[in-house]
């Protein structure tokens, strides 16, 4: 379990009251075409974490998270559960260097098989100024706002509420 491996504590406090931590991670298993990067971004939005997520050429999701260690733990717990469509998920993490200038979470080359969105988009969440944690519903609403402001043309009509 990551709590023991990296020595993180239980969820509390904010990133401004503690020193920031960073992790680099890979996800293996049935994690492609199942909304995995979107789910990771929703965790970053909920817990106000910086970082990125992308698919590599070997169908592995690579991601980074940076912020309060307890929030990283909470996000990792949800990521390890996977999505409704993923299976046999394995998440490997290592400590990473903190980038003090990083203030966004980015999904690189996002597409959606379920929506037939094949044009890759870069989706960006900007950290909140108040460093608050938000509800899952608020994170999902923010995710939809990012999609609505990023996607262009006919692609916007392909969005649904169950992302």
C-alpha positions in Angstrom: 0.0 0.0 0.0 1.3 3.4 -0.9 0.7 4.9 2.5 3.4 2.6 4.0 5.7 2.7 1.1 6.0 6.5 0.9 5.2 7.2 4.5 2.2 9.4 3.8 -0.3 10.0 6.5 -4.1 10.3 6.6 -6.0 12.9 4.7 -6.0 16.3 6.4 -4.7 19.8 5.8 -3.7 21.6 2.7 -0.7 21.7 0.4 0.2 25.2 1.6 0.4 24.0 5.3 2.7 21.1 4.5 5.6 20.5 2.1 4.4 19.3 -1.3 5.1 15.7 -2.4 5.2 14.3 -6.0 4.8 10.8 -7.4 5.3 9.3 -10.8 3.1 6.3 -11.6 2.1 3.8 -14.2 -1.1 1.9 -14.6 -1.2 -1.5 -16.2 -4.1 -3.8 -16.9 -7.3 -3.1 -18.9 -6.8 0.7 -18.6 -7.1 1.7 -22.3 -10.4 3.0 -23.8 -12.1 2.9 -20.4 -11.9 6.6 -19.3 -8.8 6.0 -17.1 -7.0 9.3 -17.8 -10.3 11.2 -17.3 -10.8 9.5 -13.9 -7.3 10.4 -12.9 -7.9 14.1 -13.9 -11.2 14.1 -11.8 -9.1 13.0 -8.8 -6.7 15.8 -9.5 -9.6 18.2 -9.7 -11.2 16.9 -6.5 -8.0 17.0 -4.4 -6.5 20.1 -6.2 -3.4 18.2 -7.4 -1.0 19.2 -10.2 0.5 16.7 -12.6 -0.3 15.0 -15.9 -1.7 11.8 -17.4 -0.9 10.3 -20.8 -1.0 6.9 -22.6 2.3 5.5 -23.6 3.0 3.5 -26.8 2.7 0.2 -24.8 -0.9 0.9 -23.7 0.1 1.9 -20.2 -1.2 5.0 -18.6 1.6 7.1 -17.1 0.7 9.9 -14.6 2.2 12.2 -12.1 0.6 13.8 -9.1 1.9 16.7 -7.0 0.6 18.3 -3.9 -0.3 17.5 -0.3 0.8 13.9 0.5 -2.5 13.0 2.1 -4.4 14.2 -0.9 -2.2 12.2 -3.2 -2.9 9.1 -1.0 -6.7 9.7 -1.3 -6.4 10.1 -5.1 -4.3 7.0 -5.4 -6.9 5.0 -3.4 -9.6 5.9 -6.0 -7.2 5.3 -8.9 -6.4 1.8 -7.7 -10.1 1.0 -7.7 -10.2 1.8 -11.4 -13.1 2.8 -13.6 -16.4 0.9 -14.2 -14.9 -0.5 -17.4 -11.3 -1.2 -16.3 -10.0 -4.5 -14.9 -6.9 -6.1 -13.6 -5.5 -2.7 -12.6 -2.0 -2.4 -11.2 -0.6 0.9 -10.1 3.1 1.3 -9.5 4.4 4.5 -7.9 7.8 6.1 -7.2 8.6 9.3 -5.5 9.4 12.2 -7.9 10.9 15.6 -7.8 8.5 18.4 -6.9 8.2 21.1 -9.5 7.5 24.3 -7.5 6.2 26.1 -10.6 3.7 23.4 -11.6 0.1 24.8 -11.2 -1.9 22.6 -13.6 -3.0 19.0 -14.2 -2.9 18.1 -17.9 -4.3 15.1 -19.8 -2.2 14.8 -23.0 -3.9 13.8 -26.2 -7.3 12.9 -24.7 -9.8 11.1 -27.0 -13.0 9.2 -26.2 -13.8 5.9 -27.8 -17.3 5.8 -26.3 -18.1 9.2 -27.9 -16.2 8.5 -31.1 -13.9 11.5 -30.4 -10.8 10.7 -32.3 -9.1 14.1 -32.5 -6.7 14.3 -29.6 -7.2 17.2 -27.2 -5.0 18.5 -24.4 -7.2 19.1 -21.3 -5.9 21.4 -18.6 -7.1 22.0 -15.0 -5.7 25.0 -13.2 -5.2 24.6 -9.5 -7.6 26.5 -7.3 -6.3 29.6 -5.6 -7.8 28.6 -2.3 -6.3 25.0 -2.4 -9.7 23.5 -1.4 -10.9 20.0 -1.7 -14.2 19.8 -3.6 -16.9 17.1 -3.8 -16.9 14.4 -6.4 -19.9 16.2 -8.1 -18.0 19.5 -8.2 -15.0 17.7 -9.7 -17.2 16.1 -12.4 -18.8 19.5 -13.1 -15.3 21.0 -13.5 -14.3 18.2 -15.8 -17.3 18.9 -18.0 -16.5 22.6 -18.0 -13.0 21.8 -19.1 -14.4 19.6 -22.0 -16.9 22.3 -23.0 -14.2 25.0 -23.2 -11.6 22.8 -24.9 -13.5 20.7 -27.5 -14.3 22.4 -30.8 -17.1 22.2 -33.4 -19.1 19.0 -33.9 -17.2 17.2 -31.2 -19.0 19.3 -28.5 -22.3 17.5 -29.6 -20.8 14.1 -28.7 -20.4 14.9 -25.0 -22.7 13.2 -22.5 -23.3 13.5 -18.8 -21.8 10.1 -17.8 -18.1 10.8 -18.4 
